[in-house]
Amino acid sequence: MVRARALFDTGSRGSYFSDKLAEKIGYEPYDVAREVGLAVEGKTARVIGRTAVFIEVDGYLLPEEETIGVVEGLRVDAIIGLNLMEKYGIYVEGDELKFKEIPPSSAII
């Protein structure tokens, strides 16, 4: 198990790990990095690979393995975006993470 500090970002559609974290857990590098736009005009990040992992949030193991992009030079260990927050009912209230359902679950609808 590898511990990481994550930023839960409601402005990010996807979830990403830093290259430093991904090197610890292993990842599959892309042949060619992919540029993704940032919220700052004219700025991009380089997605250099992906990894598939099970993620634990506040002591709750999320029920499905997730594919997470790996970003070169990311300043935090991980960004958890809307793709996971919406899927598992995770939200931020004040400075606290909350779950709509405990334990978190997913459903095929």
C-alpha positions as CSV (number, residue, x, y, z in Angstrom):
1,M,0.0,0.0,0.0
2,V,1.2,3.5,-0.9
3,R,-0.1,6.5,1.0
4,A,-0.7,9.8,-0.9
5,R,-2.2,13.2,-0.2
6,A,-4.8,14.1,-2.7
7,L,-6.5,17.3,-3.9
8,F,-10.3,16.7,-4.5
9,D,-11.0,19.0,-7.4
10,T,-14.5,19.6,-8.5
11,G,-13.2,21.5,-11.6
12,S,-11.3,18.5,-12.9
13,R,-13.2,16.0,-15.0
14,G,-10.5,13.4,-14.6
15,S,-8.2,12.0,-11.9
16,Y,-4.4,12.0,-12.0
17,F,-1.3,10.9,-10.2
18,S,2.0,12.7,-10.1
19,D,4.9,11.0,-12.0
20,K,6.7,10.6,-8.6
21,L,3.8,8.7,-7.1
22,A,3.3,6.6,-10.2
23,E,6.9,5.6,-10.2
24,K,6.4,4.1,-6.7
25,I,3.4,2.0,-7.7
26,G,4.2,1.4,-11.3
27,Y,2.5,2.7,-14.5
28,E,2.4,2.2,-18.2
29,P,4.0,5.0,-20.0
30,Y,2.5,6.3,-23.3
31,D,4.7,6.2,-26.4
32,V,3.8,9.9,-26.9
33,A,2.8,12.2,-24.1
34,R,-0.7,13.8,-24.4
35,E,-1.2,17.5,-23.7
36,V,-4.3,18.4,-21.6
37,G,-5.5,21.9,-21.0
38,L,-5.4,23.6,-17.6
39,A,-7.7,26.2,-16.1
40,V,-5.1,28.9,-17.0
41,E,-5.3,30.2,-20.5
42,G,-2.5,28.8,-22.7
43,K,-1.2,26.4,-20.1
44,T,-1.1,22.6,-20.5
45,A,0.0,19.5,-18.6
46,R,1.7,16.4,-20.0
47,V,-0.1,13.2,-19.4
48,I,2.7,10.6,-19.8
49,G,1.0,7.3,-18.9
50,R,-1.6,5.5,-16.9
51,T,-2.0,3.1,-14.0
52,A,-4.9,1.0,-12.8
53,V,-5.3,0.9,-9.0
54,F,-7.8,0.4,-6.2
55,I,-8.1,3.7,-4.2
56,E,-8.9,4.1,-0.5
57,V,-10.5,7.4,0.6
58,D,-10.7,8.3,4.3
59,G,-10.5,4.7,5.3
60,Y,-13.0,3.4,2.7
61,L,-11.8,1.3,-0.2
62,L,-13.6,2.3,-3.4
63,P,-15.2,-0.9,-4.9
64,E,-13.8,-0.8,-8.4
65,E,-10.3,-0.6,-9.9
66,E,-9.8,2.8,-11.5
67,T,-7.5,3.8,-14.4
68,I,-5.7,7.0,-13.4
69,G,-3.6,9.3,-15.7
70,V,0.0,10.1,-14.8
71,V,1.0,13.8,-15.1
72,E,4.6,14.9,-15.4
73,G,5.6,17.4,-12.7
74,L,2.2,17.5,-10.8
75,R,2.7,19.4,-7.6
76,V,0.5,17.1,-5.5
77,D,0.5,13.3,-5.2
78,A,-3.0,13.0,-6.7
79,I,-5.9,15.0,-8.0
80,I,-9.2,13.3,-7.6
81,G,-11.7,14.7,-10.1
82,L,-15.4,14.5,-10.8
83,N,-15.1,11.2,-12.6
84,L,-14.5,9.5,-9.2
85,M,-16.3,12.0,-6.9
86,E,-19.6,11.6,-8.8
87,K,-19.2,7.9,-9.3
88,Y,-18.8,7.2,-5.6
89,G,-20.8,10.1,-4.1
90,I,-17.8,12.0,-2.6
91,Y,-18.2,15.7,-1.9
92,V,-16.5,18.4,0.0
93,E,-18.3,20.3,2.8
94,G,-16.2,23.0,4.3
95,D,-12.8,21.4,4.9
96,E,-14.2,17.8,5.1
97,L,-14.7,15.0,2.7
98,K,-18.1,13.5,2.9
99,F,-19.8,10.5,1.2
100,K,-23.4,10.3,0.1
101,E,-23.4,6.6,1.0
102,I,-21.1,4.7,3.5
103,P,-19.5,2.6,2.5
104,P,-19.1,4.1,-1.0
105,S,-20.6,2.1,-3.8
106,S,-21.2,2.2,-7.5
107,A,-24.0,1.0,-9.6
108,I,-24.7,0.1,-13.2
109,I,-27.8,1.9,-14.3
